[in-house]
Amino acid sequence: MSGAESEATTACVVGGGPAGAMVALLLARAGVDVTLLERHGDFLRDFRGDTVHPATLDVLDQLELAERLHARPHQKIGSMSMIRAGRRRELADFRRLKVKFPYITMIGQWDFLDFITGEAARYPNFRLLMNSSLHDVLRVDGRVRGIRYRHGDEHHELRAELVIAADGRRSATRAAVGLHPRAKGVSIDVVLFRLSRRDDDPTEGITLRLDGGDVLGLIDRGSYWQSFVEIPKGDGIRALRAAGIEAFRDTVVRLAPFLADRVGEIESIDALNFLDVRVDRLRRWHVPGLLVIGDAAHCMSPVGGVGVNLAVQDAVATANTLVEPLLRCQDEGLPVPRSALAAVQRRRRLPTTTIQLLQRAALRVDLNGATAGPGPDTDDGAGAGTGLVAGLMGRVIAYGIRPERVRSRRILTPGRPPM
């Protein structure tokens, strides 16, 4: 876009996370002029969702991008497990799925977002504004017609026929139009940390280790363990500080004894990353001229690591529904009808509410008893009943409810692939 055109666009996407980056790519390839706003200077932030589920890999495959993503450093994980009293049980098995990608791909979210925005940048009608934070929305006759944003110390206006709010659980765009999510009660928060991984460590993949009321999660990231411990919501972090770092290290070792020689890498309580676990969603995802998607519309808990997948599915549904209205708007000056925005919410309401209900149920389950089911534990989780449940859970976690396929056709030819 030229300098004169930089103050106007057809679609303005606020937030460069998975939902925002993916919808911007899909709109750009379909010929829509799109500007993506990201408030940070890069995507390099730790302890974000690094799971790319089979449904998301299918979307990338439909865009002929899956092979290029797999060329980047990643790990493939075929199952999720639970270890209690030294015995392992499969919670979800993706290897049983008769699909092209029967695994979760672990890739740094910064790398995933660099990849998606890099692909979008191959289209001349895409523009990425980094270090740019929303200040307010522009309204004309009761309709959102763009945004005001800051870039450094400078203030700008960007006129747009549609604003897509994809700026996460603390969405400033959502707040600017007076939309407020309804919280669904959860009982835990999470603290996150890393520990180095050794060659002789056990093969964990994604594993929950349980003892008493304590839960430790371990995700094999090749050179390190991406780890988390659940704490009670509210006073949990205060109790953690009061007990001190040695008590926290002792909990980690009790749950995973093989980590005893490296828990000193957790230097202090302040070195832990605190995640306020939320489950909420908007009753209404849109106002005239603006649509809310991803975490801004429905914040997911960490259970199953499905947040990225749900965000990408929202993006696909948004592009499928809105490409034609946006192209008519771009070519003929016709506004995007509010009915089209409502259609996106109708499409995504059931998948979102169902997964949130399942997540909340999982958080209420006493993992020391209720998940065990009838019969004794096995070392490999290979019992017929266990295998069936693990297969079903693998399907739900991998694809959610009503996975989306890309229907918005590519109109523009991309330029040379980014280096």
Summary of the structure (lengths in Angstrom):
residues: 419
radius of gyration: 22.1
end to end distance: 21.4
largest distance: 70.0
contacts: 1385
relative contact order: 0.19
helix: 36%
strand: 27%
